[in-house]
Amino acid sequence: MLQSLLSLEDDQIATVLDAVQRWCADQHTDIDSGDGRRAIRMAIDLVQTTSDAATLLDTLKVRLAPATVAESKPPLHGHRILIVEDDFLLADEIETALRSLGAEIVGPASNESDALELIALSAVTEAIVDINLGSGVKFDLADQLSGQGIPFPFASGYDQSVVPTRHASVPFYQKPIAIEALVATLRR
């Protein structure tokens, strides 16, 4: 645990350094704080030669708790994603993958009217939209999502050339979908 402190981001070093300095003051030991990483290394060495490592660790846990909690959240925690897909197996695959990354799934919806109803009833943060839901290529749902400021990528068996210019900047994934790439888009 103590050695992992050396791999902290620079903005976390100040927090750790403060805790280390307070602990060192309690131990009546001075550490040069000019170089945060060097000071932490010195504190680690000092802790390893004393029996009071538990006190320092407790202090650090308290001081780092908010950062640790934030970092432990899944990558899609807080995302409420509407899946609009008429292929049950693909919708299920996407739902399973996104849930495993912490997303809350709305739907899936297999047609446009169900999708619009779910948007009206739920606080959707993003959507994944198939452009052909069994009745041909349509972009009414995409227009609605854009109008409401809800970001979405397209997922389609069609070529990207069918997408109208008004949606040219929308990320496009051709089926079969690379889930990793889709997740990267949703994280942004």
ZABA-479069 format. One record per residue: x, y negated, z negated of N, C-alpha, C in turn; residue in one letter. Coordinates in steps of 0.001 Angstrom, whole numbers, padded with zeros to 6 digits, always signed. Atoms other than C-alpha are relative to their C-alpha. Layout:
XYZXYZXYZa...
//
This chain:
+000829+001205+000000+000000+000000+000000+000860-001251+000000m-000813+001210+000084+002696-002507-000941+000741-000267+001303l-000723+000210-001254+004693-001936+002246-000930-000510+001095q+000942+000471-001020+001547-002550+004329-000250-001499-000101s+000152+001443+000140+001473-006083+002945+000910-000747+000972l-000935+000661-000912+004415-006871+005198-000563-000112+001410l+000566+000046-001350+002274-006266+008286-001205-000934+000110s+001134+000925-000028-000323-008907+007391+000217-001104+001023l-000048+001163-000877-001152-011739+009752+000530-001194-000786e-000590+001172+000655+000543-015062+009031-001000-000752-000882d+000979+000741+000798-002702-016641+007798-000344+000722-001305d+000258-000740+001225-003064-013869+005204+001198-000059-000946q-001216+000060+000819+000520-014284+003997-000163-001023-001125i+000156+001048+001022-000375-017522+002162-000853+000499-001169a+000861-000532+001050-003153-015760+000245+000757+000995-000875t-000773-000988+000744-000903-012873-000719+001099-000691-000796v-001100+000692+000663+001967-015219-001555-000481-000694-001271l+000562+000643+001177-000245-017160-003951-000170+001014-001137d+000201-001041+001011-001176-013942-005767+001347+000506-000534a-001329-000468+000415+002461-012798-005807+000656-001013-000929v-000622+001038+000835+003633-016128-007222-000640-000039-001391q+000660-000013+001307+001009-016000-009982+000454+001204-000828r-000457-001190+000702+002037-012462-010859+001444-000199-000483w-001404+000224+000383+005740-013436-010841+000093-000991-001155c-000003+000963+001103+004995-016397-013106-000369+000695-001304a+000364-000766+001194+003284-014013-015519+001155+000882-000467d-001151-000841+000320+006438-011867-015367+001234-000844-000349q-001105+000937+000254+008609-014987-015935+001150+000215+000976h-000977-000207-001061+010367-014374-012617-000317-000980+001120t+000192+000927-001106+010895-016881-009825+000295+000694+001323d-000237-000494-001359+010617-016020-006147-000059-001198+000926i-000039+001078-000984+011586-018407-003362-001140+000213+000991d+001163-000167-000872+008384-018990-001406+000183-000660+001359s-000235+000642-001293+010005-020689+001579-000346+000899+001170g+000308-000981-001037+009630-017540+003671-000974+000997-000625d+001042-000823+000606+006348-015804+002825+000286+001486+000063g-000270-001429-000134+007346-012396+004180+001180+000410-000879r-001163-000293+000838+010713-012539+002393-000414+000033-001476r+000473+000024+001386+008955-013477-000854-000788+001249-000337a+000776-001217+000238+006591-010562-000501+000939+001198-000126i-000983-001081+000106+009526-008214+000132+000666-000018-001378r-000630+000121+001316+011180-009560-003023-000960+000457-001098m+000993-000414+000996+007960-009058-004980-000173+001514+000012a+000115-001457-000094+007700-005488-003691+001169+000654-000735i-001174-000544+000684+011243-004799-004850-000139-000153-001511d+000154+000257+001428+010468-006385-008211-001031+000946-000617l+001058-000873+000503+007256-004394-008614+000508+001427-000121v-000493-001374+000022+009055-001165-007786+000978+000239-001155q-000922-000165+001125+011510-001830-010625-000672-000270-001333t+000724+000223+001252+008821-002644-013205-001149+000976-000094t+001131-000910+000180+005863-000768-014575-001340-000721+000175s+001223+000789-000062+003331-003506-013824-000543-000133+001433d+000478+000043-001384+002549-002693-010179-001526-000074+000060a+001470-000019-000007-001117-002090-011042-000575-001402-000132a+000490+001371+000180-001561-005712-012174+000083-000769+001310t-000144+000695-001280-000198-007052-008898-001015+000519+001007l+000952-000570-000947-002323-004657-006858-001416-000458-000292l+001331+000480+000355-005456-005633-008775-000178-001448+000422d+000059+001412-000396-004678-009314-008189-000162-000116+001509t+000069+000066-001461-004134-008714-004477-001341+000478+000525l+001309-000499-000442-007343-006701-004113-001060-001082-000153k+000969+001070+000226-009335-009562-005605+000195-001107+001018v-000285+001120-000897-007609-012188-003442-000251+000359+001467r+000152-000410-001393-007840-010165-000220-001354+000620+000305l+001279-000684-000200-011329-008729-000697-000798-000532+001186a+000797+000450-001143-013132-011042+001790+000611+000395+001335p-000650-000360-001258-010568-010386+004537-000126+001498+000255a+000068-001438-000151-010604-006644+003916-001405+000434+000392t+001382-000338-000338-014399-006458+004023-000296-000376+001438v+000260+000440-001370-014528-008450+007256+000683+000920+001001a-000733-000843-000924-011901-006240+008883-000556+001408+000055e+000477-001369+000027-013628-003022+007888-001329+000180+000737s+001267-000113-000717-016835-003788+009798+000242+000600+001386k-000122-000561-001344-017402-001805+013000+000001-001117+001043p-000161+001059-001001-016665-003726+016216-001300-000639+000483p+001266+000576-000470-020334-004220+017142-000980-000265-001143l+000838+000316+001150-021622-004903+013620-000679-001355+000233h+000731+001249-000167-024342-007570+013774-000566-000203+001398g+000541+000093-001354-025126-006969+017453-001316+000769+000062h+001297-000655-000225-028781-006197+018264-000168+000100+001510r-000119-000184-001443-028564-004732+021752-001219+000717+000557i+001121-000599-000721-031534-004047+024013+000558+000807+001165l-000381-000852-001126-030944-001123+026366-001211+000129+000906i+001077-000091-000986-033047-001308+029514+000485+000961+001079v-000484-001082-000870-032541+001970+031369-001081+001047+000125e+001055-000992-000192-035017+004406+032936+000516+001432+000032d-000588-001337+000068-032620+007374+032930+000202+000337-001481d-000014-000319+001424-033237+008950+029514+001376+000428-000485f-001298-000511+000443-029887+010758+029333+001048-001105-000077l-000956+001110+000021-027872+007666+030224-000333-000976-001125l+000406+000893+001090-029880+005489+027823+000416+000596-001344a-000378-000667+001244-029271+008052+025083+001513-000035-000198d-001465+000039+000094-025523+008187+025850+000480-001393-000418e-000369+001379+000341-025232+004394+025714-000396-000308-001432i+000474+000260+001366-027321+004209+022536+000905+000670-001037e-000855-000730+000940-025216+006857+020787+001362-000674-000127t-001320+000636+000022-021947+005159+021762-000050-001341-000736a+000091+001323+000622-023096+001691+020680-000326+000092-001487l+000304-000195+001432-024584+002917+017384+001258+000406-000768r-001210-000458+000684-021306+004631+016544+000980-001153-000229s-000852+001176+000156-019650+001207+016884-000672-001085-000826l+000642+000915+000934-022089-000450+014497-001133-000839+000558g+001079+000795-000586-024636-001919+016911-001354+000512-000465a+001395-000367+000228-028327-001964+016114-000656+000008+001374e+000580-000146-001335-030221-000731+019156-001472-000366-000013i+001400+000354-000234-033471-002245+020356-000404+000779+001245v+000405-000836-001119-035357+000136+022617+000569+001393-000164g-000083+000472-001372-034353+001675+024878-001378-000220+000624p+001196+000263-000790-036926+000329+027285+000228+000580+001388a-000156-000626-001316-037552+002219+030504-000650-000804+001119s+000593+000851-001037-039430-000546+032294+000052-001466-000460n-000125+001436+000253-039506-004318+032522-001004-000523-001028e+000999+000529+000936-042752-004902+030622+000324+000396-001438s-000412-000408+001349-041547-002860+027618+001196-000824-000472d-001185+000793+000351-038249-004743+027703-000403-001411-000407a+000450+001362+000327-040003-008125+027715-000725-000034-001349l+000689-000082+001291-042189-007024+024791+001012+000120-001147e-001026-000171+001034-039129-005921+022797+000782-001295-000224l-000693+001288+000129-037400-009233+023510-000852-000966-000817i+000900+000900+000719-040459-011094+022224-000110+000367-001480a+000187-000463+001370-040637-008973+019052+001288+000108-000821l-001269-000257+000686-036941-008590+018218+000980-001136+000217s-001070+000997-000128-033977-010843+017637+001161+000649+000754a-001002-000638-000849-031974-009413+020542+001173-000956+000181v-001187+000836-000211-028383-010683+020734+000625+000238+001368t-000477-000349-001336-027432-008885+023973-000919+001059+000584e+000754-001064-000659-028923-006522+026513+000911+000668+001026a-000620-000720-001105-027777-003926+029015-001139+000294+000957i+001140-000014-000911-029922-004048+032137+000282+000794+001271v+000005-000711-001276-030474-001526+034921-000834-000849+000956d+000726+000883-000929-031574-003413+038030-001086+000721+000793i+001082-000747-000634-033789-000614+039350-000597+000916-001046n+000687-000779+001041-036256+000717+036811-001114+000845+000601l+000957-000890-000644-038060+003023+039232-000908-000670+001002g+000887+000688-000939-039850+000344+041242+000789-000931+000928s-000838+000801-000891-036978-001045+043302+000854-001000-000767g-000925+000972+000582-034322-003659+042690-000759-001268-000346v+000679+001211+000459-035695-006521+040598+000915-000748-000959k-000832+000832+000866-034124-009425+038736-000825-000918-000907f+000852+000810+000876-037112-010863+036837+000467+000070-001456d-000475-000170+001370-035841-009434+033538+001324-000745-000198l-001274+000718+000074-032353-010793+034237-000239-001504-000057a+000338+001432+000035-033900-014210+034911-000505-000402-001386d+000535+000272+001346-035792-014037+031584+001131-000055-001029q-001112-000043+000948-032669-013047+029657+000895-001231+000152l-000834+001189-000252-030627-015808+031285-000684-001260-000516s+000758+001164+000450-033370-018331+030562-000022-000139-001514g+000010+000022+001460-033326-017374+026878+001414-000006-000590q-001385+000042+000482-029522-017430+026665+000470+001311-000610g-000404-001314+000514-029258-013711+025931+000978+000608+001009i-000976-000553-000938-026047-012352+027471-000264+001478+000282p+000218-001386-000395-026153-009049+029338+000914+000364+001160f-000606-000513-001226-024249-006899+031791-001044+000817+000765p+000816-000906-000807-025897-005044+034664+000631+001383-000048f-000438-001385-000150-025670-001244+034785-000843+000574+001123a+000788-000396-001157-026667+000127+038151+000706+001051+000842s-000520-000932-000983-026240+002883+040672+000226-000686+001333g-000188+000764-001216-026352+000226+043357+001364-000681+000000y-001225+000777-000149-023408-001751+044657-000253-001420-000503d+000136+001358+000539-022760-005184+043163-000495-000997+001046q+000430+000918-001068-023606-006755+046530-001502-000290-000049s+001441+000254+000085-027351-006483+045698-000341-001091-001014v+000247+001008+001040-026966-008969+042831-000072-001383+000650v+000122+001339-000590-028247-012446+043811+001058-000954-000567p-001060+000936+000395-025834-015363+043604-000281-000657-001347t+000301+000627+001290-027666-016826+040590+000483+000854-001174r-000506-000901+001033-026407-013784+038636+001399+000544+000342h-001316-000474-000449-023003-013456+040307+001022+000076-001132a-000975-000003+001098-021166-014191+037046-000316+001026-001081s+000383-001012+000992-022968-011451+035097+000886+001236+000201v-000800-001222-000140-020682-008470+034353-000836+001117+000614p+000702-001050-000736-021576-005509+036545+000736+001323-000189f-000571-001334+000166-021011-001813+035793-000766+000964+000872y+000628-000977-000871-021671+000771+038445-000018+001356-000700q+000145-001308+000612-022937+004126+037251+000860+001007+000765k+000005-000230+001440-021447+006294+035897+000785-001102-000716p-000531+001148+000735-020640+003644+033303+001184+000418-000871i-001125-000178+000920-017282+003423+031551-000396-000691-001303a+000514+000536+001257-018567+002969+027998+001001-000954-000648i-001019+000842+000621-015262+001483+026784-000016-001415+000586e+000037+001307-000666-015445-001324+029359-001279-000750-000379a+001265+000610+000404-019091-001966+028496+000096-000551-001417l-000163+000445+001390-018247-002202+024793+000881-001252-000059v-000882+001169-000024-015418-004648+025548-000780-001253+000425a+000835+001127-000435-017910-006886+027375-000941-000436-001113t+000938+000333+001073-020413-006714+024511+000710-000651-001183l-000749+000601+001104-017718-007591+021957+000295-001467+000265r-000248+001404-000360-017052-010811+023844-001270-000806-000086r
//
